[in-house]
Amino acid sequence: MTKRSPLTAPVRSLAVLGLGAALLTGCAEPKPEGYDYRETHPIQVARERVTLSIELPDEGTRLNTTDAGRFRAFLRDFAGRGQGQVTVEAQDLEAAYAVLTQNGFRESELTMIGETTVATPIVVLSFTAAKAVAPECGDWSGNATFTPGNKPHGNYGCATQRNKALMAADPDDFLRAKPMSGGGAASSDAAIGKYSAGGASTTTTGK
């Protein structure tokens, strides 16, 4: 009868564990290419020219109903993502200036151009704006259930990126963040803490 060394079983067990670890290490990958959906489906920021034509009123500065609604939308768009100034082309610059400043524009936002082919009473407004170019989604050509390489599906994260691009008020925010504004977080936290504890909270302004 052959006697087994007392070290045989532990050594064999360690060998099996070592083989298993080697197999797991061989199957595991570092961070796979395409894991970060922001890189796989990037949001591009481009520039476009936004233009609006309105008609000067016969008298006063009140626009007609149709132009008034379009003008308000144009003004909001400029405030949200406009670059530089608004170019104003009109034969009657004095009347155009009065209408625009009475309806929301500041003088510093306007560049008036009188040498134009635009005929009275039409005024043409234009500005350069940031435009978000959203990624195109819906590529389901790959198999979403069989992923031996543990890589994400090619369409992973695309809808999130597309929604962000379509909802951004100012696409330039994707390139650089706006400066912080408003009150500090510390004072807000203190006021909320006092309120939660049942105490009175006070707010001071104007300093």
For each residue, the residues with C-beta under 8 A, 3 or more apart:
1:
2:
3:
4: 8 9
5: 8
6: 9
7: 10 11
8: 4 5 11 12
9: 4 6 12 13
10: 7 13 14
11: 7 8 14 15
12: 8 9 15 16
13: 9 10 16 17
14: 10 11 17 18
15: 11 12 18 19
16: 12 13 19 20
17: 13 14 20 21
18: 14 15 21 22
19: 15 16 22 23
20: 16 17 23 24
21: 17 18 24 25
22: 18 19 25 26
23: 19 20 26 27
24: 20 21 27 28
25: 21 22 28
26: 22 23
27: 23 24
28: 24 25
29: 32 149 150
30:
31: 35
32: 29 35 149 150 151 152
33: 151
34: 39 40 151 152 154 156
35: 31 32 151 152
36: 39 40
37: 40 41 152 156 157 158 160 161
38: 41 42 157 161
39: 34 36 42
40: 34 36 37 154 156 157 158
41: 37 38 135 137 157 158 161 162
42: 38 39 135 161
43: 132 133 134 135 161 164 165 171 174
44: 132 133
45: 130 131 132 133 171 172 174 175
46: 130 131 132 133
47: 83 128 129 130 131
48: 128 129 131
49: 126 127 128 129
50: 74 77 78 82 126 127 128 129
51: 124 125 126
52: 70 71 74 124 125 126
53: 122 123 124 125
54: 63 67 70 71 99 122 123 125
55: 63 64 67 121 122 123
56: 90 92 95 96 99 120 121 122 123
57: 60 61 62 63 64 99 121
58: 121
59:
60: 57
61: 57 98 99 102 103
62: 57 68
63: 54 55 57 67 68 71 99 103
64: 55 57 67 68
65: 68 69
66: 69 70
67: 54 55 63 64 70 71
68: 62 63 64 65 71 72 103
69: 65 66 72 73
70: 52 54 66 67 73 74
71: 52 54 63 67 68 74 75 103 104
72: 68 69 75 76 104
73: 69 70 76 77
74: 50 52 70 71 77 78 125
75: 71 72 78 79 103 104 105
76: 72 73 79 80
77: 50 73 74 80 81 82 129
78: 50 74 75 81 82 86 109 127 129
79: 75 76 82
80: 76 77 169 170
81: 77 78 129 130 131 169 170 171 172
82: 50 77 78 79 86 127 128 129
83: 47 127 128 129 130 172
84: 127 128
85: 108 109 110 111 127
86: 78 82 105 109 110 111 125 126 127
87: 111 113 125 126 127
88: 93 96 97 100 110 111 112 113 123 124 125
89: 113 116 118 123 124 125 126
90: 56 93 95 96 112 113 114 116 118 120 122 123 124
91: 114 116 118 119 120
92: 56 95 96 120 121
93: 88 90 96 97 112 114
94: 97 98
95: 56 90 92 98 99
96: 56 88 90 92 93 99 100 112 123
97: 88 93 94 100 101 110 112
98: 61 94 95 101 102
99: 54 56 57 61 63 95 96 102 103 123
100: 88 96 97 103 104 105 110 123 125
101: 97 98 105 106 107 110
102: 61 98 99
103: 61 63 68 71 75 99 100
104: 71 72 75 100
105: 75 86 100 101 109 110
106: 101 109 110
107: 101 110
108: 85
109: 78 85 86 105 106
110: 85 86 88 97 100 101 105 106 107
111: 85 86 87 88
112: 88 90 93 96 97
113: 87 88 89 90 116
114: 90 91 93
115:
116: 89 90 91 113 124
117:
118: 89 90 91 122 123 124
119: 91 122
120: 56 90 91 92
121: 55 56 57 58 92
122: 53 54 55 56 90 118 119
123: 53 54 55 56 88 89 90 96 99 100 118
124: 51 52 53 88 89 90 116 118
125: 51 52 53 54 74 86 87 88 89 100
126: 49 50 51 52 86 87 89
127: 49 50 78 82 83 84 85 86 87
128: 47 48 49 50 82 83 84
129: 47 48 49 50 77 78 81 82 83
130: 45 46 47 81 83 170 171 172
131: 45 46 47 48 81 171
132: 43 44 45 46 165 166 168 171 174
133: 43 44 45 46 165
134: 43 161 162 165 166
135: 41 42 43 158 161 162 165
136: 158 162
137: 41 155 158 159 162
138: 155 158
139: 142 154 155 158
140: 144 155
141: 154
142: 139 153 154 155
143: 146 147
144: 140 147 153
145:
146: 143
147: 143 144 150 151 152 153
148:
149: 29 32
150: 29 32 147
151: 32 33 34 35 147
152: 32 34 35 37 147 156 157
153: 142 144 147 156
154: 34 40 139 141 142
155: 137 138 139 140 142 158 159
156: 34 37 40 152 153
157: 37 38 40 41 152 160 161
158: 37 40 41 135 136 137 138 139 155 161 162
159: 137 155 162 163
160: 37 157 163 164
161: 37 38 41 42 43 134 135 157 158 164 165
162: 41 134 135 136 137 158 159 165 166
163: 159 160 166 167
164: 43 160 161 167 168
165: 43 132 133 134 135 161 162 168 171 174
166: 132 134 162 163
167: 163 164
168: 132 164 165 171 173 174
169: 80 81 173
170: 80 81 130 173 178
171: 43 45 81 130 131 132 165 168 174
172: 45 81 83 130 175 176
173: 168 169 170 176 177 178
174: 43 45 132 165 168 171
175: 45 172
176: 172 173
177: 173
178: 170 173 181
179:
180:
181: 178
182:
183: 187 188
184: 187 188
185: 188 189
186: 189 190
187: 183 184 190 191
188: 183 184 185 191 192
189: 185 186 192 193
190: 186 187 193 194 201
191: 187 188 194 195 201 203
192: 188 189 195 196
193: 189 190 196 197
194: 190 191 197 199 200 201
195: 191 192 198 199 201
196: 192 193
197: 193 194
198: 195
199: 194 195
200: 194
201: 190 191 194 195
202:
203: 191
204: 207
205:
206:
207: 204
